[in-house]
Amino acid sequence: MLIRQTSLTANIVQFCRYLRQHDFTMGVEEESLALNALKHIDYRSRDVFKQALRAVLCRSRSQVSAFDQLFADYWKELEKAVDAKTVQKEKKEPKPMQQQAQAFKALKSWLHGNKTDETETTAAYSLHESLSRKDFSMVAPDELPELTQYLKALAKRLAAHTNRRYRADAGGNKPDLRKTLRNNMRRGGELLQLAWRKRKPNRTRLVLLCDVSQSMELYTSFLLQFMYGFQQAYSRTQTFAFGTTLQEITPVLAKNDFATAMRKISSQNQGWSGGTRIGTCLMHFVSQYGKRLINKKTVVIILSDGWDQGDTSVIPESMGWLKTHSRKIIWLNPLAGFDRYQPDTAGMQAALPYIHVLAPVHNLQSLRRLAQYL
């Protein structure tokens, strides 16, 4: 059920949520871009407004095909809601509330395509007030569907970023605008010579090791959902879950929807939501999978808070082997999102000398930064 909104900006945010309910994958970036587009278009024109939103929010041919009908359905339903609200206000509210009714009247006029000379001040969409900065452990139940859609969109975007690598090539089929401008600066900026590029084969492999112990329970479901979306879009990914034991979950994530995959993983993993033996699990990974999966084109990502209830003295040997044979080790720790965090647990202390990047992974914003580490 749509909530009645009186400002255009609030309705755009709600429209984005409406699209996500119909399988559109988008995050706060698309919402922010849609709102910023209002500064550059005549949004009083319904057709111009619709085309701008279509260009920003659609990411596939199927979404473009479905957009017009969803756009019409949303604003038609909203128009009915505004009519009902306006009538109710006229009957029950005293005169001081007539100002709010005028806002509904203005919105109704816009819905019918009537232009107005009045200038609307569009409120900025604050990412500080969105799910982007909210700690996963603080997400309310009614926010879970929206957060899930954000995670899907973000995972696909990062996977596409990882795939999108180019190299200079005179016979390439894509213009390199940055290099073209740089090469033509000495000619006064006139574009007399074009630089070209082509897609560079990307053989980077990602190995993800996710801690599913009890101390990570508040974050595990969100992180696995992100890993699920990433693996769906980036095939060169191997995913493992560990607690007291290590389990490869790549095939389960690849062949099932997320809910089914989680049921299978949790039923097969005896260490799920139990203790943590990071050192033992790393030793198991190195001995069983290391030679097959790890080389100088492999990025190892470990998602864990570093709490180890096992023998931490075995961590340096495994981490040392991984550092020697892989390209990079990224350790993502949800506790690192707190201002006063210090990596002083025994597990983190043992692993720290071998880590290239230690970063937080407690909200969407921290996951978005993962692109710069890859």
C-alpha positions in Angstrom: 0.0 0.0 0.0 1.4 3.4 -1.0 1.8 6.1 1.6 0.5 9.5 0.6 3.3 12.0 0.1 2.9 15.7 -0.6 6.4 16.5 -2.1 7.6 15.3 -5.5 11.0 14.3 -4.0 9.4 12.0 -1.4 7.2 10.4 -4.2 10.3 9.7 -6.3 11.9 7.9 -3.4 8.7 5.9 -2.9 8.5 5.2 -6.6 12.0 3.7 -6.5 10.8 1.4 -3.7 7.8 0.6 -5.8 10.0 -0.5 -8.7 12.2 -2.6 -6.4 9.0 -4.5 -5.4 8.7 -5.3 -9.1 12.3 -6.8 -9.3 14.1 -3.6 -10.4 17.6 -3.7 -8.9 18.7 -0.3 -7.8 20.4 1.3 -4.8 20.7 4.7 -3.2 22.9 5.9 -6.0 20.1 5.6 -8.5 17.6 7.3 -6.1 20.1 10.1 -5.6 20.7 10.5 -9.3 17.0 10.5 -10.0 16.5 13.3 -7.5 19.5 15.3 -8.8 18.0 15.0 -12.3 15.2 17.3 -11.2 17.7 20.2 -11.3 18.4 19.7 -15.0 14.9 19.0 -16.5 11.5 20.6 -16.7 9.8 18.2 -14.4 6.5 20.0 -14.9 6.4 18.1 -18.2 5.1 14.6 -17.4 6.7 13.2 -20.5 10.1 14.7 -19.8 9.9 13.6 -16.2 9.0 10.0 -17.2 11.8 9.8 -19.8 14.4 11.1 -17.2 13.4 8.5 -14.7 13.4 5.7 -17.3 17.0 6.7 -18.3 18.2 6.7 -14.7 16.3 3.7 -13.2 16.2 1.1 -16.0 19.2 -1.2 -16.4 18.0 -3.8 -18.9 15.7 -4.1 -21.9 13.0 -6.0 -19.9 13.0 -3.1 -17.3 12.6 -0.6 -20.1 9.6 -2.6 -21.5 8.0 -2.7 -18.1 8.7 0.8 -16.9 5.9 2.7 -18.7 3.2 0.6 -17.3 4.6 0.6 -13.8 5.1 4.4 -14.0 1.4 4.8 -15.0 0.2 2.4 -12.4 2.1 4.1 -9.6 1.0 7.6 -10.3 -2.6 6.5 -11.0 -2.7 4.8 -7.6 -1.1 7.8 -5.9 -3.6 10.1 -7.6 -6.4 8.2 -6.0 -4.7 8.3 -2.6 -4.3 12.1 -2.9 -8.0 12.5 -3.8 -9.1 10.5 -0.8 -6.7 12.4 1.5 -7.8 15.8 0.2 -11.5 15.0 0.7 -10.8 13.7 4.2 -8.9 16.9 5.1 -11.6 19.2 3.8 -14.2 17.5 5.9 -12.3 16.9 9.2 -9.4 19.3 9.5 -9.7 22.9 10.7 -8.4 25.8 8.7 -4.8 25.7 9.9 -4.4 22.4 8.1 -5.5 23.8 4.8 -1.9 24.5 3.9 -1.2 20.8 3.7 -4.3 20.3 1.6 -2.9 22.9 -0.8 0.2 20.8 -1.2 -2.0 17.8 -2.2 -3.8 20.0 -4.6 -0.6 21.1 -6.2 0.6 17.5 -6.5 -2.8 16.5 -8.1 -2.4 19.3 -10.6 1.0 18.0 -11.6 -0.3 14.5 -11.9 -2.8 15.7 -14.5 0.0 17.4 -16.5 -1.0 20.9 -15.6 1.9 23.3 -15.5 2.3 25.8 -12.7 4.3 28.9 -12.3 5.0 28.1 -8.7 8.6 27.0 -7.9 9.0 23.9 -5.8 12.0 23.6 -3.6 13.2 20.1 -3.9 14.6 18.6 -0.7 18.0 16.9 -0.9 17.9 13.2 -0.3 20.2 12.6 2.7 22.1 9.4 2.5 22.7 9.8 6.3 19.0 9.2 6.8 18.8 6.1 4.6 19.7 2.5 5.0 23.1 3.2 3.5 24.7 4.2 6.8 22.6 2.0 9.2 24.5 -0.8 10.9 23.2 -4.2 9.8 22.6 -5.1 13.4 20.2 -2.2 13.8 18.0 -2.8 10.7 14.3 -3.1 11.6 12.2 -6.0 10.3 10.1 -3.7 8.0 13.3 -2.4 6.4 14.7 -5.9 5.4 13.0 -6.1 2.0 14.4 -2.8 0.9 17.9 -3.6 2.3 17.8 -6.9 0.4 17.2 -5.1 -2.9 20.0 -2.6 -2.1 22.4 -5.6 -1.5 21.4 -7.2 -4.8 22.0 -3.9 -6.7 25.3 -3.2 -5.0 26.6 -6.7 -5.5 25.8 -6.6 -9.2 27.4 -3.1 -9.6 30.6 -4.2 -7.9 30.8 -7.3 -9.9 30.4 -5.3 -13.1 33.1 -2.9 -11.9 35.4 -5.8 -11.3 34.8 -7.0 -14.9 35.1 -3.6 -16.5 38.8 -3.3 -17.2 40.4 -1.8 -20.3 43.9 -1.3 -21.8 45.2 1.1 -24.5 45.0 -0.3 -28.0 45.2 1.6 -31.3 42.9 -1.0 -32.8 40.4 -0.9 -30.0 36.7 -0.3 -30.5 36.1 2.1 -27.6 37.4 5.8 -27.4 39.5 6.6 -24.4 38.2 10.1 -23.5 40.7 10.8 -20.7 43.8 9.8 -22.7 42.4 11.7 -25.8 42.1 15.0 -23.8 45.5 14.5 -22.3 47.2 13.8 -25.6 45.6 16.8 -27.3 46.3 19.4 -24.5 49.5 20.6 -26.4 47.3 21.3 -29.5 45.2 23.7 -27.6 42.6 21.2 -26.6 41.3 20.5 -30.1 40.6 16.8 -30.5 42.9 16.1 -33.5 44.0 12.6 -32.4 41.7 10.0 -30.8 43.0 7.4 -28.3 41.3 4.0 -28.3 41.1 1.1 -25.9 39.6 -2.4 -25.7 38.5 -4.6 -22.9 41.3 -6.2 -21.0 40.9 -9.9 -20.2 40.3 -10.1 -16.4 41.6 -13.3 -14.9 41.2 -12.1 -11.3 39.8 -14.8 -9.1 38.0 -14.0 -5.8 38.1 -16.3 -2.9 35.6 -15.4 -0.1 35.8 -16.9 3.4 32.8 -15.9 5.5 32.7 -16.4 9.3 29.3 -17.9 10.3 29.9 -18.2 14.0 27.7 -17.0 16.7 29.6 -13.7 17.2 29.0 -12.9 13.6 25.3 -13.9 13.6 23.9 -10.4 13.3 26.0 -9.7 10.1 26.3 -13.2 8.5 22.9 -13.2 6.7 23.5 -9.8 5.1 27.1 -10.7 4.1 26.1 -14.0 2.6 23.3 -12.3 0.7 25.8 -9.9 -0.7 28.2 -12.7 -1.6 25.3 -14.6 -3.3 24.5 -11.6 -5.5 28.2 -11.0 -6.3 28.8 -14.6 -7.3 25.7 -14.6 -9.5 27.3 -11.8 -11.5 31.0 -12.6 -11.2 31.6 -16.3 -12.0 35.3 -16.3 -11.0 34.3 -16.5 -7.3 34.8 -19.3 -4.8 32.9 -18.9 -1.6 33.5 -20.7 1.7 31.7 -20.6 5.1 33.6 -21.4 8.3 32.9 -21.6 12.0 34.3 -24.6 13.8 34.7 -26.3 10.3 35.2 -25.1 6.8 32.6 -25.7 4.0 32.7 -24.7 0.3 29.3 -23.2 -0.6 30.0 -22.1 -4.1 27.8 -24.8 -5.8 24.9 -24.2 -3.3 24.9 -20.5 -4.0 25.1 -21.0 -7.8 22.3 -23.5 -8.2 19.6 -22.3 -5.7 17.7 -19.1 -4.8 19.1 -17.4 -1.8 16.5 -18.7 0.7 17.0 -22.3 -0.4 20.7 -22.0 -0.4 20.7 -20.7 3.2 18.6 -23.6 4.4 20.9 -26.1 2.8 24.1 -24.4 4.1 22.9 -24.1 7.7 21.7 -27.7 7.7 25.0 -29.0 6.3 27.3 -26.8 8.4 27.5 -28.1 12.0 29.5 -25.0 13.1 26.8 -22.6 12.0 26.1 -20.0 14.7 28.5 -21.8 17.0 32.1 -21.2 18.0 35.0 -20.1 15.8 38.3 -21.8 14.9 39.8 -19.4 12.4 43.3 -21.0 12.5 42.0 -24.5 12.0 39.7 -23.5 9.2 42.5 -21.6 7.4 44.8 -24.6 7.7 42.0 -26.8 6.2 41.6 -24.3 3.3 45.3 -24.0 2.5 45.8 -27.8 2.6 42.6 -28.8 0.7 42.1 -25.9 -1.7 45.2 -23.7 -1.6 47.2 -25.1 -4.6 44.1 -25.3 -6.8 42.6 -21.9 -6.1 45.3 -19.5 -5.0 47.8 -17.8 -7.4 49.1 -14.3 -8.0 45.8 -13.3 -9.7 43.7 -14.3 -6.6 42.3 -11.8 -4.2 41.4 -13.5 -0.8 38.6 -11.8 1.1 38.0 -12.9 4.7 34.9 -11.7 6.5 35.3 -12.1 10.3 35.4 -10.3 13.6 38.6 -12.1 14.5 37.3 -13.9 17.6 39.0 -17.3 17.6 38.2 -19.9 20.2 40.7 -22.4 18.9 44.5 -22.4 18.6 45.6 -19.0 17.3 49.2 -20.1 17.0 48.4 -21.8 13.7 47.1 -18.7 12.1 50.5 -17.1 11.1 51.5 -20.1 9.0 48.3 -20.2 7.0 48.1 -16.5 6.6 51.8 -16.3 5.6 51.2 -18.9 2.9 48.2 -17.0 1.6 50.1 -13.7 1.5 53.0 -15.3 -0.4 50.9 -17.0 -3.0 47.9 -14.6 -3.5 47.8 -11.1 -5.0 46.1 -9.5 -2.0 44.4 -10.3 1.3 41.4 -8.2 2.4 40.0 -8.7 5.9 36.6 -7.2 6.4 35.6 -6.9 10.0 32.2 -5.5 11.1 33.6 -4.3 14.4 36.0 -2.0 12.5 33.1 0.3 11.8 33.2 1.5 15.4 35.3 4.6 16.0 37.2 3.2 19.0 37.8 -0.2 17.5 41.3 -1.8 18.0 42.2 -5.1 16.5 43.3 -6.5 19.8 41.7 -10.0 19.8 44.1 -12.9 19.6 42.9 -13.9 16.1 43.2 -10.4 14.7 46.6 -9.9 16.3 47.9 -13.2 14.7 46.5 -12.3 11.3 47.3 -8.6 11.1 50.9 -8.8 9.8 49.7 -10.7 6.7 46.7 -8.5 5.8 47.0 -6.0 3.0 43.7 -4.2 3.8 41.7 -4.2 7.1 38.3 -2.5 6.5 34.8 -2.3 8.1 31.9 -4.3 6.7 28.9 -3.2 8.9 26.6 -1.3 6.5 25.9 -0.7 2.8 28.4 2.2 2.6 31.3 0.0 3.8 30.4 -2.7 1.3 30.3 0.0 -1.5 34.0 0.8 -0.7 35.0 -2.7 -1.5 35.4 -1.7 -5.1 38.4 0.5 -4.4 40.2 -2.4 -2.6 39.6 -4.8 -5.5 
